[in-house]
């Protein structure tokens, strides 16, 4: 799954230049925007995201017990 700056800008109502400047000035905020934009692009709901996190946690717990 990939998203480009132009898509992030369109999905968040920002300019592409503003998104690109975040890479240098605020990379942590850019990562958060990327995650949110990817979810929006692929229609991933909060509930689905929660299920993914729970599945990952369950898998990690299983791996620890093996």
Protein Blocks (a to p, Z undefined) as FASTA:
>chain_A
ZZdfklmmmmnopafklmmmmmmmmmmlmmmmmmmmmmmmnopafklmmmmmmmmmmmmm
mmmmZZ
